[in-house]
Each structure stands twice: as structure tokens, then as C-alpha cells.
Amino acid sequence: MTTTEASQPTEALDDGFHVFDTTLRDGAQREGINLTVADKLTIARYLDEFGVGFIEGGWPGANPRDTEFFARARAEIHFRNAQLVAFGATRRAGGDAASDPQVRALLESGAPVITLVAKSHDRHVELALRTTLEENLEMVRDTVSHLVAQGRRVFVDCEHFFDGYRANAEYAKAVVRTAHEAGADVVILCDTNGGMLPAQIGAVVSTVLADTGARLGIHAQDDTGCAVANTLAAVDAGATHVQCTANGYGERVGNANLFPVVAALEIKYGRKVLPEGALAEMTRISHAIAEVVNLTPSTHQPYVGVSAFAHKAGLHASAIKVDPDLYQHIDPERVGNTMRMLVSDMAGRASVELKGKELGVDLGGDRALIARVVERVKERELAGYTYEAADASFELLLRAEAEGRARKYFRTESWRAIVEDRPDGTHANEATVKLWAKGERIVATAEGNGPVNALDRALRVALERFYPQLAKFELVDYKVRILEGKHGTESTTRVLISTTDGSREWNTVGVAPNVIAASWQALEDAYTFGLLHAGVEPAE
């Protein structure tokens, strides 16, 4: 196998339109992201699975990590859809491409495609490169033609193109023309500072396309919040190559987000840019990459956020009950997402009925029962509870109203938590619970690394011999919020707890003037919900 064969896709799409991902290079410049080689390999596999055409892996020769990535990617990844791309710069001023060490590193990476960054703003040429406008054109020409002669496909990123076009349109177009004539397959117009708007992008792309004859691409930063719109405006104007990053990661506020761009192209434009069935994997891929970079997935991201198809207003729910398309621009399943109904003090009968179906509780159109649930929700939300973020607690409330009694696996007699401040500066946390379960009174004590953890452990000590399923339960998140009203230590507190059994995760809520009491409520709901869905029959 040659160095380039390992990076050749086996199921490549039509070359007439490119989806080019630069998460591993430009996206990695986001503040808070620091990718290891293993991280980059994992993300590359996800992107290839999703079906992008090109994955820009980094700048080989510029740092050891990127050099190692290309070596390992060649050996360890058999790309099905994507081609691996190496990124680098044109040769240095006054030299020649054939002897430039950085150009040689690009070839040694084994990547079949190379993206060169070139200056297209006259002031950048003179002030940053400290060379002449003519020499810059020769640097582009020499480097592109040399790499093409070595059998590489070459793309050229015209850095600061739109700002350069505004300052000196003829020179900016000369850079595009030079790259095209030297053999570059695509010349990408870069809004490096992210300051452009869609109408401006469209006008410039149309003119440059007509004046140069080059195949054009677009690279948009998101500093005006328009990167996705700017990318699509460029496509409307004739660009056939879009550069994006997963979840919009990138320097400053980020880049054009791969997922809304691809969804728009596939769904809104009717342009086939992914392999069959790949679009339905989009939400999963987005969240998986977020996990690798160790950033919480954006809940409100278009198409793939958990709130992208979440409905809260009662008016919306009434319409959705008739036809979901009345308040949704697409079927969420097309992008691997789901519709969610949020129950809050804004809820109406339709919201509760739809939410019940979502949770597997059929209310059977019982208007009196639904009205009771609505009033119960509004009453409790007025007291500080929130059910849009605590589906498990809402399901328990719903079942209690529908069945006429609350599910009970144990009954609490009392509990207490003690925090001891010791002379050496350490703290001891101990909790004691007194419970009844299956007709037996249990008293259990446990220590923990905080009062809530001590209560959780005491509950387990008390109940695990009756309910061994509890051994799988794990508290994975704990949030406290001081509610409006009284201030300081007299404030009402809301606690949200996330629990998992290893296969699913659920959220519960508790509200009380005392943070420990609120935590106890949320813990009780968490245990009750978990046992219910483990198929355990209630004790009473």
C-alpha cells in the first residue's frame, strides 16, 4: 500500500460539490479545546462515518502532534468517504517550492490533498510577509504547480480575501487567478475576520467567479453570527466547496457549523452531499464529537440540539397535536433528533397529553384528569419546581394523578445529616435515615464526601438488600439554584439531580427552604423512578 492509498475513500460522492471539514485544524483553535493525537483520530473516524468529503487533519511539519497524526491516520484509518487533507503555507519569499522544508513536510505527510494558505490582501502581503505583491503571486504559482507535479490535489485558501477584495479587488482576484492557472482544483475565499454579511458574500463570489473562471469555495468565520448564512450565500452565488467545523468550533466565536450547513444543503437545497442514511446520524455524530473535545453539547444548536424540537407553549402543543409540521420546519428524525414536549406553568391540556404519550403514560383523553395534572404542575411550578428539566419527577407526578396514588418503594420516617468541622480543617459528613420498606423498619448510617453524598449512601445501605437494582444507580450531576423571592440564607432552593443506571439517565427535582431537604426530595424521586423502570413492583 502506498502512502496515499490508505487515505483514499472507498465510497466517495460525486466530486461536483465538496463538504470540507476543518475541525481538526481550524476547529481545534477554539479556546478550551486541546486535542491529543488519539482525540484527532477518533474525530476523524466520526467525520468519515458522517460522510464529509475532505478532512483537514492539521499542519504536518509545524508541530510534532500533527506530524504524528498523519502517520497514524495512514496506518490506522481506512477512510470510506473522506480524503485526508494536509494544511500548510506557500513557500517562503525568495526561495523555491522544491527545496522548501515546509512544502516537503506536506508531501511527506502522505495526504492525497493539500490545502495551501495564501495571502490575498495586499497589506498583509507587504506587512506580514514583508515581500512584494509580485513575489507573493510567484509564491502561489510555484508552490501550487510543484505540488500538482508531485501528484497532489491542491486547494488554495485565500486568507482575508473579502477584506483584501474591499481594499484592492484587482489584486485579490489576481491571487485567485494565479492559483487557478497553476493547477489548484479549488480556490477558497476566506472571510478570515468573520465580518461579512450574506449579501456582501454573494456579490463578491458572483463577481470573482465570472472574472476568474476558477472553481470557488467558501470559508466563513462566525464573528457576525452569519457564518452559516454566509456559506449558503456563497453557494447560491456559485461556490461548490464549503469549509466547516463540527458544532461550529473555531477561533474566537467559531466557524461555519458543519451540521446546519449540511442539513440545509440536503434538506432545503435538495443537494446530495452525504452518503445514503448519513443525515439521520447527524445528532449522534455531533454529540459524540462534543464528548471527545470535552465540551457540553449546545442544547440550542439548530437541528441537533436537544432543544431544537422542544415545545413549551400550550398554543404550540395544541397545534402539534393536530399536525407536528405546524410548528416544526422538518421531521426531527431526518437528522436523528426527536420532538420533546416541555411541561411547565405555560402548559395546557395538549402539552400534558402529548408529554404523557412521550413518557408512555396514556391519559386516554380524560379531560378531568388532564386538567388536574395541568393545575398540579402550575401549582408546583409556582412553588419553585421545574418539570421541563426533570422529566422523571414529572412522570411520577403524572402516574400518581392517573393511578390515584404515588408509587412507593419505601416510606421515610426521618433523616438527618451532620457536618462536623474538625480542628485540623477537615470535615466529616454523616447521614442517618430511618425508613420502612416491605413492612420492615430500617435505620442506616453512612459517611460521604458531603451531606448529600452521605444521604445517598445511607439510602443504599438501608435499601439495597430489598432492591439490589440500586447497586447500578449512580448520581452523575447535581445542580443547586437559589430561587427568586427571599434572599441570602432564607432563600428557597431548587435541586436538580441526574442519575444513571448505566443504560439510561433521568432527572429529578426537589424544592425546599433547606438545600439538604430539597436534595432528599430529588433523591427519593430518583430512586423511585429508577426502580419503576427496572420493573420492580412497589412495596406499598
Secondary structure, DSSP 8 states (H G I E B T S, - for coil): --TTGGG--SS---TTSEEEE-TTTTGGGSTT----HHHHHHHHHHHHHHT-SEEEEE-BTTBHHHHHHHHHHHHH---SS-EEEEEEE---TTS-GGG-HHHHHHHHT--SEEEEEEE-SHHHIIIII-S-HHHHHHHHHHHHHHHHHTT-EEEEEEETHHHHHHH-HHHHHHHHHHHHHHT-SEEEEEETT----HHHHHHHHHHHHHHH---EEEEEB-TTS-HHHHHHHHHHTT--EEEEBGGG--STT-B-BHHHHHHIIIIIS----S-TT-GGGHHHHHHHHHHHHT----TT-TTTSTTTTEE--HHHHHHHHH-GGGS-SS-GGGGT---EE--STT--HHHHHHHHHHTT---TT-HHHHHHHHHHHHHHHHTT--STT-HHHHHHHHHHHHHTS---S-EEEEEEEEEEE-TTS-EEEEEEEEEEETTEEEEEEEEESSHHHHHHHHHHHHHTTT-GGGGG-EEEEEEEEE-SSS-GGGS-EEEEEEEE-SS-EEEEEEEESSHHHHHHHHHHHHHHHHHHHTT-----
